[in-house]
Amino acid sequence: MVFGDITPLPWVERCPTYKEQLREIKGRELATYGFLGYPILQAADIALYKANKVPVGIDQLPHLELAREIIRRFNGLYKKEIFPEPEPLLTDTPKLLGLDNRKMSKSYGNCIFLSDDPSAISKKVSGMITDPQRIRLNDPGHPDICTVFSYYAAFSPGGMRAEARAWCENAKIGCTECKSRLAKILSDMLSPIREKRQKLTDSKIEEILAAGSGKAKTLASQTMDDVRGRVHLYMR
């Protein structure tokens, strides 16, 4: 609420994700404060714990910059550096397209989830968009415009990235086989995560959540004491 009161409406209306989802998502009511104001909630989630760095994908950089703007505005209005300005923490793969070549989003149904089993992964990968210029089996491929190859680049072990590029550009295998090999790589990579997930009982999950919640509440309470003290000082 505090951040919402100081954030100009045009700041959130210009958010690229907001504009994109208005275009892409049909059949849902998106003209709501909850949807428009979601980036402000994100900013509050970051600031509440006084984060210095935030792990994000490159498509989330506008959201993080909005958070930085809101924090600068708050610190400026209330004459104290209550919150640090968070910096992005990007990985070697800062952006990964969804299975349909659009932005990866649960709302678009174009994701592979960490909990997906081999069958689900195989089915999803088989429907991935490939090189549109490769029509026949013996046509050379163009891996740099192929969504499937971008997953090889991100997840394949060892020198398989170069190997995948070679068999694509030289038409050594077809796209169906290429997808099949990728599905196996992704399934093997996610296997330890699936196994750990299956071992966690409901009681264990509740214990983990309770421990995390306790730590979060302590930090959040301290931050809100600082915020209320500063806001009330300037409301007198």
WODA-V101932 format. One record per backbone hydrogen bond with DSSP energy under -0.5 kcal/mol. NH is the residue of the N-H (numbers start at 1). CO is the residue of the C=O. E is the energy in kcal/mol with one decimal. If there is no record, write none. Layout:
# WODA-V101932
NH&CO&E + NH&CO&E
This chain:
# WODA-V101932
5&1&-1.9 + 6&2&-0.7 + 6&3&-0.8 + 7&3&-0.9 + 8&6&-0.6 + 11&8&-1.1 + 12&8&-0.8 + 12&9&-0.8 + 13&9&-2.0 + 14&10&-1.5 + 15&12&-1.1 + 19&15&-1.9 + 20&16&-2.7 + 21&17&-2.5 + 22&18&-1.7 + 23&19&-1.5 + 24&20&-2.6 + 25&21&-2.3 + 26&24&-0.7 + 30&28&-0.9 + 32&30&-2.1 + 36&32&-2.4 + 37&33&-3.5 + 38&35&-0.8 + 39&36&-0.5 + 40&37&-0.9 + 41&37&-1.6 + 42&38&-2.3 + 43&39&-2.2 + 44&40&-2.2 + 45&41&-2.3 + 46&42&-2.0 + 47&43&-2.8 + 48&44&-2.6 + 49&45&-0.6 + 49&46&-0.7 + 50&47&-2.1 + 51&46&-1.7 + 54&87&-2.3 + 56&54&-0.6 + 56&89&-1.1 + 58&94&-3.3 + 60&57&-1.8 + 61&58&-1.2 + 64&60&-2.2 + 65&61&-2.7 + 66&62&-2.0 + 67&63&-2.2 + 68&64&-2.2 + 69&65&-2.2 + 70&66&-2.7 + 71&67&-2.5 + 72&68&-2.5 + 73&69&-2.4 + 74&70&-2.6 + 75&71&-2.9 + 76&72&-2.2 + 77&73&-2.8 + 78&74&-2.3 + 79&76&-0.7 + 80&75&-1.5 + 82&80&-2.1 + 86&84&-0.7 + 87&52&-3.1 + 89&54&-2.6 + 90&88&-0.6 + 98&102&-3.5 + 99&110&-2.2 + 101&98&-2.0 + 104&96&-0.6 + 108&105&-0.7 + 109&105&-0.7 + 109&106&-0.8 + 110&105&-1.3 + 113&111&-0.5 + 116&113&-1.6 + 121&117&-2.5 + 122&118&-2.7 + 123&119&-2.1 + 124&120&-2.3 + 125&121&-2.9 + 126&122&-2.0 + 127&123&-0.7 + 127&124&-0.9 + 128&125&-1.8 + 129&99&-1.9 + 134&131&-1.5 + 135&133&-0.9 + 139&136&-1.7 + 141&168&-2.6 + 145&142&-2.0 + 146&143&-1.5 + 147&129&-0.5 + 147&145&-0.5 + 148&129&-0.6 + 150&146&-1.5 + 151&147&-1.1 + 151&148&-0.7 + 152&148&-1.6 + 153&149&-2.8 + 154&150&-1.1 + 155&151&-2.7 + 156&152&-2.3 + 160&157&-2.1 + 161&158&-0.5 + 163&159&-1.7 + 164&160&-3.4 + 165&161&-2.2 + 166&162&-2.1 + 167&163&-2.5 + 168&164&-1.6 + 169&165&-2.8 + 170&166&-1.9 + 171&168&-1.3 + 172&167&-2.1 + 173&167&-1.0 + 178&174&-2.1 + 179&175&-2.4 + 180&176&-2.0 + 181&177&-2.3 + 182&178&-1.8 + 183&179&-2.7 + 184&180&-1.6 + 185&181&-1.9 + 186&182&-2.7 + 187&183&-2.5 + 188&184&-2.4 + 189&185&-2.2 + 190&186&-2.2 + 191&187&-1.0 + 192&188&-0.5 + 194&190&-2.5 + 195&191&-2.6 + 196&192&-2.2 + 197&193&-2.3 + 198&194&-2.3 + 199&195&-1.5 + 200&196&-1.2 + 201&199&-0.6 + 205&201&-2.3 + 206&202&-2.3 + 207&203&-1.9 + 208&204&-2.3 + 209&205&-2.7 + 210&206&-2.3 + 211&207&-2.1 + 212&208&-2.4 + 213&209&-2.7 + 214&210&-2.1 + 215&211&-1.7 + 216&212&-2.5 + 217&213&-2.6 + 218&214&-1.6 + 219&215&-1.9 + 220&216&-2.9 + 221&217&-2.5 + 222&218&-1.8 + 223&219&-2.2 + 224&220&-2.6 + 225&221&-1.8 + 226&222&-1.7 + 227&223&-2.4 + 228&224&-2.9 + 229&225&-2.1 + 230&226&-2.0 + 231&227&-3.0 + 232&228&-2.7 + 233&229&-1.5 + 234&230&-1.4 + 235&231&-0.6 + 235&232&-0.8 + 236&232&-0.7 + 236&233&-0.5
